[in-house]
């Protein structure tokens, strides 16, 4: 499946930082593929955090925007 805008919501926003929530009936591997969130790349910023509820796992990821949107584990 592809990204579904209806499954993305803002939990909190302050000072240019956004905490997102995304839930979908897809695997975490599919959702965390680089470019998956490109449909909303004008809304997401590097340093944002996404809580992802996937069909096989739940994870918290940080956002990077450099041409494409990518997500990675929090360090």
C-alpha atoms as an extended CHARMM CRD file, in Angstrom:
* protein
*
        75  EXT
         1         1  UNK       CA              0.0000000000        0.0000000000        0.0000000000  PROA      1               0.0000000000
         2         2  UNK       CA              0.9680000000        3.6050000000       -0.3400000000  PROA      2               0.0000000000
         3         3  UNK       CA              0.9550000000        6.4580000000        2.1280000000  PROA      3               0.0000000000
         4         4  UNK       CA             -2.5570000000        7.4290000000        3.2400000000  PROA      4               0.0000000000
         5         5  UNK       CA             -2.9270000000       11.0620000000        4.3090000000  PROA      5               0.0000000000
         6         6  UNK       CA             -5.9540000000       10.1840000000        6.4550000000  PROA      6               0.0000000000
         7         7  UNK       CA             -3.7100000000        8.0050000000        8.6800000000  PROA      7               0.0000000000
         8         8  UNK       CA             -1.3710000000       10.8820000000        9.5960000000  PROA      8               0.0000000000
         9         9  UNK       CA             -2.1840000000       13.2880000000       12.4110000000  PROA      9               0.0000000000
        10        10  UNK       CA             -0.4400000000       15.9690000000       14.4100000000  PROA      10              0.0000000000
        11        11  UNK       CA             -0.2330000000       15.2860000000       18.1230000000  PROA      11              0.0000000000
        12        12  UNK       CA              1.6270000000       18.4720000000       19.0520000000  PROA      12              0.0000000000
        13        13  UNK       CA              3.2600000000       21.4440000000       17.3610000000  PROA      13              0.0000000000
        14        14  UNK       CA              5.4740000000       24.1210000000       18.9110000000  PROA      14              0.0000000000
        15        15  UNK       CA              8.3520000000       26.3360000000       17.7870000000  PROA      15              0.0000000000
        16        16  UNK       CA              8.7190000000       24.6490000000       14.3990000000  PROA      16              0.0000000000
        17        17  UNK       CA              8.7020000000       21.1070000000       15.8480000000  PROA      17              0.0000000000
        18        18  UNK       CA              5.8920000000       18.6360000000       15.1430000000  PROA      18              0.0000000000
        19        19  UNK       CA              5.0780000000       15.3590000000       16.8610000000  PROA      19              0.0000000000
        20        20  UNK       CA              3.2210000000       13.1450000000       14.3800000000  PROA      20              0.0000000000
        21        21  UNK       CA              1.2550000000        9.9080000000       14.6430000000  PROA      21              0.0000000000
        22        22  UNK       CA              0.8600000000        7.5280000000       11.6950000000  PROA      22              0.0000000000
        23        23  UNK       CA             -1.0940000000        4.2790000000       11.7790000000  PROA      23              0.0000000000
        24        24  UNK       CA             -1.5330000000        1.8740000000        8.8750000000  PROA      24              0.0000000000
        25        25  UNK       CA             -2.1120000000       -1.7790000000        8.1210000000  PROA      25              0.0000000000
        26        26  UNK       CA              1.3720000000       -2.0920000000        6.6360000000  PROA      26              0.0000000000
        27        27  UNK       CA              4.6600000000       -3.4090000000        7.9670000000  PROA      27              0.0000000000
        28        28  UNK       CA              7.0960000000       -1.0880000000        9.6820000000  PROA      28              0.0000000000
        29        29  UNK       CA              9.6230000000       -1.8530000000        6.9280000000  PROA      29              0.0000000000
        30        30  UNK       CA              7.1940000000       -0.5970000000        4.2630000000  PROA      30              0.0000000000
        31        31  UNK       CA              6.2960000000        2.5570000000        6.1880000000  PROA      31              0.0000000000
        32        32  UNK       CA              9.9150000000        3.4630000000        6.9670000000  PROA      32              0.0000000000
        33        33  UNK       CA             11.0850000000        3.1820000000        3.3600000000  PROA      33              0.0000000000
        34        34  UNK       CA             12.7350000000        6.4270000000        2.2010000000  PROA      34              0.0000000000
        35        35  UNK       CA             10.2280000000        8.5580000000        0.3220000000  PROA      35              0.0000000000
        36        36  UNK       CA              7.1280000000        6.9530000000        1.8760000000  PROA      36              0.0000000000
        37        37  UNK       CA              6.0770000000       10.2930000000        3.3850000000  PROA      37              0.0000000000
        38        38  UNK       CA              7.0370000000       12.3910000000        0.3370000000  PROA      38              0.0000000000
        39        39  UNK       CA              3.3890000000       13.3010000000       -0.2540000000  PROA      39              0.0000000000
        40        40  UNK       CA              3.5560000000       15.4990000000        2.8540000000  PROA      40              0.0000000000
        41        41  UNK       CA              7.1770000000       16.6390000000        2.6510000000  PROA      41              0.0000000000
        42        42  UNK       CA              6.0910000000       20.2820000000        2.6810000000  PROA      42              0.0000000000
        43        43  UNK       CA              4.5810000000       19.6570000000        6.1370000000  PROA      43              0.0000000000
        44        44  UNK       CA              7.4010000000       17.6630000000        7.7310000000  PROA      44              0.0000000000
        45        45  UNK       CA             10.7240000000       19.0730000000        8.8790000000  PROA      45              0.0000000000
        46        46  UNK       CA             14.0430000000       17.5660000000        9.8180000000  PROA      46              0.0000000000
        47        47  UNK       CA             13.9360000000       16.8370000000       13.5300000000  PROA      47              0.0000000000
        48        48  UNK       CA             10.2110000000       16.1160000000       13.6980000000  PROA      48              0.0000000000
        49        49  UNK       CA              9.2140000000       12.8830000000       15.4500000000  PROA      49              0.0000000000
        50        50  UNK       CA              6.7540000000       10.2680000000       14.1220000000  PROA      50              0.0000000000
        51        51  UNK       CA              5.0940000000        7.6270000000       16.2720000000  PROA      51              0.0000000000
        52        52  UNK       CA              4.2960000000        4.7810000000       13.8780000000  PROA      52              0.0000000000
        53        53  UNK       CA              1.7540000000        2.0540000000       14.5660000000  PROA      53              0.0000000000
        54        54  UNK       CA              2.3940000000       -0.5780000000       11.8960000000  PROA      54              0.0000000000
        55        55  UNK       CA              0.7400000000       -3.9560000000       11.4180000000  PROA      55              0.0000000000
        56        56  UNK       CA              3.7930000000       -5.7480000000       12.8270000000  PROA      56              0.0000000000
        57        57  UNK       CA              5.3300000000       -3.2740000000       15.2690000000  PROA      57              0.0000000000
        58        58  UNK       CA              5.1980000000        0.1580000000       16.8750000000  PROA      58              0.0000000000
        59        59  UNK       CA              8.1470000000        2.5110000000       16.6770000000  PROA      59              0.0000000000
        60        60  UNK       CA              9.1910000000        6.1020000000       17.2630000000  PROA      60              0.0000000000
        61        61  UNK       CA             11.2860000000        7.6190000000       14.4790000000  PROA      61              0.0000000000
        62        62  UNK       CA             12.9460000000       10.9370000000       13.7360000000  PROA      62              0.0000000000
        63        63  UNK       CA             12.3280000000       12.6880000000       10.4250000000  PROA      63              0.0000000000
        64        64  UNK       CA             14.9440000000       13.8720000000        7.9340000000  PROA      64              0.0000000000
        65        65  UNK       CA             14.0040000000       15.9240000000        4.8860000000  PROA      65              0.0000000000
        66        66  UNK       CA             16.5890000000       16.2010000000        2.1480000000  PROA      66              0.0000000000
        67        67  UNK       CA             14.8100000000       15.9870000000       -1.1760000000  PROA      67              0.0000000000
        68        68  UNK       CA             12.9150000000       12.9420000000        0.0890000000  PROA      68              0.0000000000
        69        69  UNK       CA             11.4500000000       12.3650000000        3.5190000000  PROA      69              0.0000000000
        70        70  UNK       CA             13.1590000000        9.5840000000        5.4430000000  PROA      70              0.0000000000
        71        71  UNK       CA             12.7340000000        8.2820000000        8.9570000000  PROA      71              0.0000000000
        72        72  UNK       CA             15.3220000000        6.7080000000       11.2380000000  PROA      72              0.0000000000
        73        73  UNK       CA             15.5850000000        5.3940000000       14.7760000000  PROA      73              0.0000000000
        74        74  UNK       CA             16.0150000000        7.9520000000       17.5040000000  PROA      74              0.0000000000
        75        75  UNK       CA             19.6440000000        8.1280000000       18.5770000000  PROA      75              0.0000000000
